[in-house]
Amino acid sequence: MAGRGATEAPEAARVAAGLGGLLGPPRRAVLRATRKAEGLPDLPEAQIELLRALSSSPEGLSPGAAATRVRVAPSTVSNLVRAMSAARLVERVRPEHDQRTVVLTASKEALNPLEPVQSR
């Protein structure tokens, strides 16, 4: 029996990967079309999730707290913040009381187009 389970697991992983490859592009196309029809910003889902988390915390979040809230690895938040800072969607603020830390906040530019997303 141990041998059978061992061969089923790789087969299931192969099928899951194949389905993911087939379903991913249509899913992204539907999301893009829905965002366009609703007048929502055309941002990757991970960026929208991070903006939702930051906008629900007006005092801001540390990168670690943001990672926990969005349920991603801290390195993923770092990559998101790098791209989103360049697009002026996220601001990095150093608190007066501790210049060694950073607090992430959603920028004003991000909050305006995010309002329709927040209401859904």
Protein Blocks (a to p, Z undefined) as FASTA:
>chain_A
ZZmmmmmmmmmmmmmmmmmmmmmmmmmmmmmmmmmmnopacddfklmmmmmmmmmmmnop
afklmmmmnopafklmmmmmmmmmmnopaccdddfklmkbccddddfklmmmmmmmmmZZ
